[in-house]
Amino acid sequence: IVRTWLYYSILRTYQLLSMPAFKHLRISGMGLDEKGEAMHKSKGNVIWPEPYLEKFGADAFRFWGAAEAKLGSNYRFNRERLEGSFRFLTKIWNVARFISRFPHGYSNYELTALDRMVLTELYRLVEECVKGYEQMDFFTSAQMIRRFVWSVFADHYVEAVKARAYNVDNSFDGREQAGAWETLHLCLKTILKLLAPICPFMTDAIWRKMYSTQPIHEEKFPKPEESWMSEY
């Protein structure tokens, strides 16, 4: 790729147009089989993606590829890790179904310490994802999004805030209940936007179902908001 196609493309474009062929160039590592060997038809170890795309979907396959290795490093096919990516996206889908039960768009709400904690973590997530995407390294963004969803948002914040979000017995103040709703929706919307470059289909499906008739890919990319930061 580098010594033939790339060099030839740069030279030929300069000869014809007197300008660079590319502004940026992203070269990934090689995809290897489950034993860590390069795939060749002659070796009979080629792993065809179609059966896995049909079983797990393109977004799971894309997320697995993004989360498997840093930019430039070789990555080894692993069915279990691909299934793990599928389960992760299923988790996001289920969290979105839960959050879709609650309204949003309130201005009169109050954030609790728990809300401020998760928003501070959200700030750090956006910060790291922006750095990763600016370097065209999807690995960093994929890993950070998965860590936030699994270890902070879904398994801790969502579980801890359920009682306040439902507020069945009115034991919570209405403004605090609205604070839970707003925080849940803000976190989900931000996660979807951060994940959209890697998983374009699922994120857009959730976005159009819950937030807008316009595609998520026309939305502005998230920026870390100072108002999210707090000491906890």
C-alpha positions as CSV (number, residue, x, y, z in Angstrom):
1,I,0.0,0.0,0.0
2,V,2.7,2.5,1.0
3,R,5.5,1.7,-1.4
4,T,3.4,1.2,-4.5
5,W,-0.1,2.7,-4.5
6,L,0.6,5.6,-2.1
7,Y,3.9,6.7,-3.6
8,Y,2.5,6.3,-7.1
9,S,-0.6,8.3,-6.3
10,I,1.3,11.1,-4.7
11,L,3.8,11.3,-7.7
12,R,1.2,11.0,-10.4
13,T,-1.2,13.6,-8.9
14,Y,1.7,16.0,-8.5
15,Q,2.7,15.5,-12.1
16,L,-0.8,16.0,-13.4
17,L,-2.1,18.7,-11.1
18,S,0.9,20.2,-9.3
19,M,-0.8,19.6,-5.9
20,P,-0.8,17.0,-3.1
21,A,-3.0,14.0,-3.7
22,F,-4.2,13.9,0.0
23,K,-4.4,16.2,3.0
24,H,-4.5,13.3,5.4
25,L,-3.8,9.6,5.0
26,R,-5.1,6.9,7.4
27,I,-3.4,3.5,7.2
28,S,-4.8,0.7,9.4
29,G,-3.1,-2.5,10.4
30,M,-3.7,-5.9,8.8
31,G,-6.7,-8.0,9.7
32,L,-5.4,-11.4,10.9
33,D,-7.2,-14.8,11.4
34,E,-7.9,-16.2,14.9
35,K,-4.4,-17.6,15.1
36,G,-2.8,-14.2,14.4
37,E,-1.8,-15.2,10.8
38,A,-2.3,-13.1,7.7
39,M,-5.3,-14.2,5.7
40,H,-4.6,-15.6,2.2
41,K,-6.8,-17.7,-0.2
42,S,-3.9,-20.0,-0.8
43,K,-3.7,-20.8,3.0
44,G,-7.4,-21.3,3.2
45,N,-7.7,-19.1,6.3
46,V,-9.8,-16.3,4.9
47,I,-12.7,-15.2,7.2
48,W,-15.6,-14.0,5.1
49,P,-17.5,-11.2,6.9
50,E,-20.9,-11.9,5.3
51,P,-22.1,-14.5,7.8
52,Y,-21.1,-12.3,10.8
53,L,-22.8,-9.3,9.2
54,E,-26.0,-11.2,8.8
55,K,-25.9,-12.5,12.4
56,F,-24.6,-9.5,14.3
57,G,-25.2,-6.5,12.0
58,A,-22.8,-4.1,10.4
59,D,-22.6,-1.8,13.4
60,A,-21.4,-4.5,15.7
61,F,-18.8,-5.5,13.2
62,R,-17.7,-1.9,12.8
63,F,-17.5,-1.3,16.6
64,W,-15.5,-4.5,17.0
65,G,-13.0,-3.3,14.4
66,A,-12.7,0.1,16.0
67,A,-12.3,-1.2,19.5
68,E,-9.9,-4.0,18.7
69,A,-6.6,-2.2,18.0
70,K,-5.1,1.2,17.9
71,L,-4.5,2.9,14.6
72,G,-1.7,1.2,12.6
73,S,-1.7,-2.0,14.7
74,N,-2.8,-5.4,13.4
75,Y,-6.0,-6.8,14.7
76,R,-7.0,-10.5,15.1
77,F,-10.4,-11.8,14.4
78,N,-12.2,-13.1,17.4
79,R,-15.8,-14.3,17.3
80,E,-16.3,-13.9,21.1
81,R,-15.1,-10.3,21.0
82,L,-17.4,-9.6,18.1
83,E,-20.3,-11.1,20.1
84,G,-19.2,-8.8,22.9
85,S,-19.6,-5.8,20.6
86,F,-23.1,-7.0,19.7
87,R,-24.1,-7.3,23.4
88,F,-22.7,-3.8,24.0
89,L,-24.8,-2.3,21.3
90,T,-27.8,-4.3,22.6
91,K,-27.2,-2.7,26.0
92,I,-27.4,0.8,24.5
93,W,-30.6,-0.1,22.7
94,N,-32.2,-1.3,25.9
95,V,-31.0,1.7,27.8
96,A,-32.5,3.9,25.1
97,R,-35.8,2.1,25.4
98,F,-35.8,2.7,29.2
99,I,-35.0,6.4,28.8
100,S,-37.7,6.8,26.1
101,R,-40.3,6.4,28.8
102,F,-39.5,9.8,30.3
103,P,-40.2,13.3,28.9
104,H,-37.4,15.9,28.4
105,G,-37.0,19.5,27.6
106,Y,-37.7,21.0,31.0
107,S,-36.1,24.2,32.2
108,N,-37.3,24.0,35.8
109,Y,-35.3,21.1,37.2
110,E,-32.7,20.5,39.9
111,L,-29.6,18.3,39.6
112,T,-28.5,16.1,42.5
113,A,-25.0,15.2,43.4
114,L,-25.5,11.9,41.5
115,D,-26.5,13.8,38.3
116,R,-23.5,16.1,38.6
117,M,-21.2,13.1,39.0
118,V,-22.3,11.4,35.8
119,L,-22.2,14.8,33.9
120,T,-18.6,15.3,35.0
121,E,-17.8,11.8,33.7
122,L,-19.7,12.7,30.5
123,Y,-17.5,15.8,30.1
124,R,-14.4,13.7,30.4
125,L,-15.8,11.2,27.9
126,V,-16.4,13.9,25.3
127,E,-13.0,15.3,25.8
128,E,-11.3,12.0,25.2
129,C,-13.4,11.1,22.2
130,V,-12.7,14.4,20.5
131,K,-9.0,13.8,20.9
132,G,-9.3,10.3,19.5
133,Y,-11.4,11.4,16.5
134,E,-9.1,14.3,15.7
135,Q,-6.2,11.9,15.5
136,M,-8.4,9.6,13.3
137,D,-7.9,6.8,15.9
138,F,-11.3,5.2,16.5
139,F,-9.8,2.9,19.1
140,T,-9.7,5.5,21.8
141,S,-13.2,6.7,21.2
142,A,-14.7,3.2,21.0
143,Q,-12.9,2.1,24.2
144,M,-13.9,5.3,26.2
145,I,-17.6,5.1,25.1
146,R,-17.8,1.4,26.1
147,R,-16.2,2.1,29.5
148,F,-18.5,5.0,30.2
149,V,-21.7,3.1,29.1
150,W,-20.8,-0.2,30.9
151,S,-18.9,1.1,34.0
152,V,-20.6,4.4,34.7
153,F,-23.8,5.1,33.0
154,A,-25.8,1.9,32.5
155,D,-24.6,-0.2,35.4
156,H,-24.5,2.6,38.0
157,Y,-26.2,5.8,37.2
158,V,-29.3,4.3,35.4
159,E,-29.8,1.8,38.1
160,A,-29.4,4.3,40.9
161,V,-31.7,6.9,39.3
162,K,-34.6,4.6,38.5
163,A,-36.5,5.3,41.7
164,R,-36.3,9.0,41.3
165,A,-37.1,8.9,37.5
166,Y,-40.3,6.9,38.2
167,N,-41.1,8.6,41.5
168,V,-44.1,6.2,41.9
169,D,-44.8,7.2,45.5
170,N,-43.9,10.9,45.1
171,S,-41.1,10.6,47.6
172,F,-38.9,12.8,45.4
173,D,-39.3,16.5,44.7
174,G,-40.7,17.2,41.2
175,R,-37.7,19.3,40.2
176,E,-35.3,16.5,41.2
177,Q,-37.3,14.0,39.2
178,A,-37.1,16.3,36.2
179,G,-33.4,16.6,36.8
180,A,-33.1,12.8,36.5
181,W,-35.0,12.9,33.2
182,E,-32.9,15.7,31.7
183,T,-29.6,14.0,32.8
184,L,-30.7,10.7,31.3
185,H,-31.6,12.2,28.0
186,L,-28.5,14.4,27.8
187,C,-26.2,11.5,28.4
188,L,-28.0,9.3,25.8
189,K,-28.0,12.0,23.2
190,T,-24.3,12.6,23.7
191,I,-23.5,8.9,23.6
192,L,-25.4,8.5,20.3
193,K,-23.6,11.5,18.7
194,L,-20.2,10.2,19.9
195,L,-20.9,6.7,18.7
196,A,-22.4,7.8,15.3
197,P,-19.1,7.8,13.3
198,I,-18.5,4.2,14.3
199,C,-22.1,2.8,14.4
200,P,-24.1,5.0,12.0
201,F,-27.2,2.8,11.6
202,M,-28.2,2.1,15.1
203,T,-27.5,5.5,16.4
204,D,-29.5,7.1,13.7
205,A,-32.4,4.7,14.2
206,I,-32.6,5.6,18.0
207,W,-32.1,9.3,17.2
208,R,-34.9,9.5,14.8
209,K,-37.2,7.5,17.0
210,M,-36.6,9.6,20.1
211,Y,-35.4,13.1,19.2
212,S,-35.7,14.2,15.6
213,T,-36.9,13.4,12.1
214,Q,-33.5,14.6,10.8
215,P,-30.6,12.2,10.7
216,I,-28.1,12.3,13.6
217,H,-25.3,12.8,11.1
218,E,-26.5,16.3,10.5
219,E,-26.2,17.2,14.2
220,K,-23.2,19.2,15.6
221,F,-20.6,17.0,17.2
222,P,-20.6,17.2,21.0
223,K,-18.2,19.6,22.8
224,P,-17.3,19.3,26.5
225,E,-19.5,21.8,28.3
226,E,-18.0,23.5,31.3
227,S,-21.4,23.5,33.0
228,W,-21.2,19.7,33.3
229,M,-18.1,19.9,35.5
230,S,-18.4,19.7,39.2
231,E,-16.5,18.6,42.3
232,Y,-17.8,15.4,43.8
